Amino acid sequence: MDKIKLYDEDGVEVEFFVDAKFSIDDTDYVALYTDEEEPEIYILKVIEDENGDELFAGIDDDELEEAKKAYEELLDELE
């Protein structure tokens, strides 16, 4: 399982587990969680900077709902 480290709004480093990467049309998303026992899923948009490095961006509520549906469909397919 892949792990990444991100920083919260207070600058505190938080380790996340990558649960899934998926796409909707031409937009890529990643589903992350912090605790294996009681996972709360965070969905972020994957964007690239000018050097081609992956960055993660927050998304608005409408886009989040669409991404949640796609993530749930992906999980259903994997079962």
C-alpha positions in Angstrom: 0.0 0.0 0.0 1.4 3.4 -1.0 1.8 6.1 1.6 2.3 9.8 1.1 2.9 12.7 3.5 0.9 15.9 3.3 0.7 19.0 5.5 -2.5 20.2 7.1 -3.6 23.8 7.4 -1.4 24.2 10.5 1.7 22.9 8.8 1.6 19.6 10.6 2.8 16.6 8.6 0.1 13.9 8.2 0.8 10.4 6.7 -1.9 9.1 4.3 -2.5 5.7 2.7 -3.4 5.8 -1.0 -6.6 3.7 -1.4 -7.2 4.3 -5.1 -6.5 6.5 -8.0 -9.2 7.0 -10.6 -10.3 9.3 -13.4 -13.5 11.0 -14.4 -13.3 12.1 -18.0 -9.8 13.7 -18.2 -9.5 14.6 -14.5 -7.6 12.4 -12.1 -8.4 11.9 -8.4 -6.9 10.1 -5.5 -8.7 8.6 -2.5 -6.7 8.8 0.7 -7.1 7.8 4.4 -5.1 8.2 7.6 -6.3 5.4 9.9 -6.5 1.7 8.7 -8.9 0.8 11.6 -11.4 3.5 11.0 -10.7 5.0 7.6 -12.2 8.4 6.7 -11.7 8.8 3.0 -10.4 12.1 1.6 -10.7 12.6 -2.2 -8.5 15.1 -3.9 -7.9 16.2 -7.5 -4.5 15.3 -9.0 -2.9 18.1 -10.9 0.5 18.6 -12.4 2.8 21.6 -11.9 4.9 23.1 -14.6 7.6 20.4 -14.0 5.2 17.5 -14.4 5.2 16.7 -10.7 1.9 15.6 -9.1 0.1 18.0 -6.7 -3.2 17.4 -4.9 -5.9 20.0 -4.8 -9.2 20.3 -2.9 -12.4 20.2 -4.8 -15.8 21.9 -4.5 -18.9 20.1 -3.1 -20.4 19.3 -6.5 -17.2 17.9 -7.9 -16.7 16.0 -4.6 -20.1 14.3 -4.9 -19.3 13.2 -8.5 -15.9 11.9 -7.4 -17.5 10.0 -4.4 -19.9 8.3 -6.8 -17.1 7.3 -9.1 -15.0 6.0 -6.2 -17.9 4.0 -4.8 -18.5 2.5 -8.3 -14.8 1.5 -8.4 -15.0 -0.2 -5.0 -18.1 -2.1 -6.1 -16.3 -3.3 -9.2 -13.4 -4.6 -7.1 -15.7 -6.7 -4.8 
